């Protein structure tokens, strides 16, 4: 693990990704403590105030400090994206590994169902799920997880198929071990590396999906300081106060690019062919 970490840090993409994600992680962990103002405090005297020494990123239509709202909103926006990706990775990984282990008609049935789900774009699938679940951050997280699971299952199965042929798996079958034991203890550890890389990259898409759902009014609800919701609320003030859109948009872009670069770095660091 230490060797993989050294490779990640030496990687140009990995190091840049870590640098970009440092302020994001800091905001997630300590955003409310770092916020210079109350994120929900309304001040009509400071309404649509441009960036200044007092309000570094300006204020919105209610006089709320945008920097404070971005720092406080990072915990919800990024945490939901990470949680959704983890749920999708775990469920998809287990399903793909189980499909590879079972083989035959069971594998065929599972994969054809996965293919049908993958034919639906992730955003559309998330919207379909949300139409049944309702609005809110928890529902948005679950919808994104369901949208990500098929792709993770497909990737996991491709790796698990090779693992299924290994001698230690055949030995476990000969010992009479249960399917759950073989999938979790014998095959599971060998598909983790590609899943880690793929899930890191998918966090970037999850961040944008969370923001999109918030923009559409299906994620966080007002007055929550959600990045996508902030952009939706700022649309009518685009020409009057462009900083209202630029600030949360930059936060989303920074986070997405950071996770993409980190995923590229992890891919190189965990690749056994890299000396």
N, C-alpha and C positions, 0 to 999 in steps of 0.2 A: 504493500500500500504506500509506503514511504517513497519507493522508487517511482510509482505511478504519479504521486504528488509532485516529485521533482520534475518528471517529464511534463506535467501539466504547467508548472510554473515556467519552465524553460520554453514551452510552446508560445509562439507569438500570439496566436488566437486565444489560447487559454489565459495567458497573463493579462491581455487586454480585456478579456471578458471578466476576469476577477476584479480588475480596476474599475470597470464600468458598473459592476454589480455591488461594489463596496458601499457607495452612498445609498443604494436601494435597500440593501440588507440593514444598513444603519437606520434608515427610515422605518423599516418594518419593525425592528426591535425597539427603537426608542423614539419613534416619530412624535408621539404626544409630548414627550419631554423636551424635544428639540424645537417644537413649534413656538415661534416668537409671540403668537397671539392665540386667543381662543378661536378654534376653527369654526365654531358655530355662532360666535358673537356678531350680532348685526349692528351696523353703524351707518345710518343713512348720510351722515356728514362725510363719511369716507367712501361713498358710493362711486364705483368706477374710477378709483384713484389709480393713476399710472404707477409703474414701478418707481420706487423712491427709496431713500435711506430708511424710512419707517416701514414701508411695505415693499420688500425687495422684488416681489413678482406682481405687485399691484393688488387691487381688490376687485370683487365681483359686483353684481348689481345690487347686492344687499350690504355692501361694505365689508364683507368677510375677507380676511387675508388669504390670498391664494396659496402662498407658500405654506402656511399652516395647514390648509386643507389638503394640499398634496402630501405633506409629511404624515398627517393623521390618516389620510386615505390610503397610503401605501400598505398599511397592515391588512386592510380588507382586500384591496385590489390584487396584490401580489400573493397574499396568503391563500385566497380563494383559488387563484390560478395554480399554485403549487399543490394545494390539496386536491383539486380536480385532476391534475396530472398524475398524482400518486394513486388516486383511486382508479383511474383509467389504466394505469400501468400495472397495478397489482391484479385487477380483475382480468384485463386482457392477457397478461403474462400467464396467469394460472390457466385460463381457457386455452391459450395456444399450446402450452406445455401438455395439458391433458389431452388435447386433440392429437398431438404428435405421438403421445404414449398409446392412446387407444387404437389409432390407425383404422383402416378398413372403412366400413360404412359409417361408423361414428365420426371419424375424421372428415369424411366427405360431407356429411350432413352439417357438421359444425362450420366447416370452411365455406360451404355454399351460403349458409346464413350470414357469415361474416362478410362475404363478397357482396351480398345484397345490401347490407348495411353500409359498406364502404362506398357503394354507388351513390349514396346520398352525401352531399357536402357536409362537412362538420358543423358549419353554422346553421344550415337548414335542419340537420338532425337535432341540434341543440334546441332550436326554436320549436320543433315538433314535440320534443320532450317537455319543454317549458309550457307548451299549450295545455299539457295534461297536468303538470305539477303546480303551476302557478308562478307568481313573481317572488323575488327575494334572492339573497346571496346564496343561501343553502341550496335552493332549487337550481340556481344557475350553476353552482359547483357540481351538483349531481348530473345535470344535463351535459355539461362539458365532459365529465368523466365517461358518461355513456357514449358520447360522440368520439372520444379518443380510444375507447376499449377495442373496437374492431381492428384498427390499425396496429395496435400493440400486440393483439393476438396473432395477427398475420406475421409480424416480424419475429415474435417469439417462436412460433411454430417452425419457421424456416431454420432457426438455430437448433431447436429441440429435436428436429428430425435426425440431425447428425448425432446428437447426444444419445438418442434412443438406441442407436446401434452399438454403443460402447459396451465393453465387457462387464463393467461394474453394474450397469443397468440390467443386463441379462442375468448376472449373478443374483441381483436383488429379486428378480422375477423367479429364479430357480429356488431361492430361499422361501418363497411364498409371501413376500412382503405385499402389503396392500397397495392399491393404486395411489392413494393419497400419500403414503410414505415415499413411493418412488418419485412421484411428481415433485413433492416438496423437498425431499432430502437428497435424492440422487440426481435428478435432472435439473431442478430449480437453480441450484448454485452455479451451474454452467451456462445459464442464459442471462445472468444478472448483468454482465458487462455491457452487452449491446443494448439492454433495456435502460441502463443508466444513461448511456449516451443519447438514446432516442428520447427518453423522458425529459432530459435537460433541454433538448432542442424544442420539444413540444410545449414546455413551459412558456416559451416565447409566444407560441400560437395561442396558448391558454390566456395569457395576459391580454392579448388583442381581442380574444373572444369575450372575456369578462368585460372589457371596455365597450365592445360592440353591444353586448346585452344591456349594459348600463345605459349606453347611448339610446337604445331603443325603448328604455323604460322597463326592461324585463329583469334587470338585476337589482342593484341597490336602489332604494327609493329615497326621494328627498326627505329631509335635508342632508342625507349621508354624504360625506366628502369622497365620493367615488370618482375616479378619474374619467371614466366614460360618461358618467352623469354630469360631471363638470363641463365637459365639451358640449353635451346636449343643451345644457342651460345657457351656454355662451354663444350659441349660434346666432341669436337675434342681435347680439352686440359685437358681431365680427368686425364691422368697420369702425365702430365707436370705441371698442376696447379689445383689440386683437390679442392682447396678452392673456386674456381669459381662456383662449383656446391654445395658444402657443405653449403655455406652461404645462398643463396636463398632457398635451400631445407630446411634448418633449420627454416627459416622465415615462410615458408608455413606450416611446421609441427607444429611450435609453435602456429600459428594462428588457425589451424584446431583443435588441441588438446584443446586449450583454449576455443573455442566456444562449443566444445563437452562437456567439463566439466561444462561450464556455463549453457548449456541446461539441464544437469542432475541436477544441483543445482536449476534451476528454476522449474523443474518438482516437486521437493520436496517442494519448497517454496510455490508454487501455489496449491499444493494438499490440499484440505480442510480436508482430513482425518488426515493430520499431525498436531499433537497438538502442 
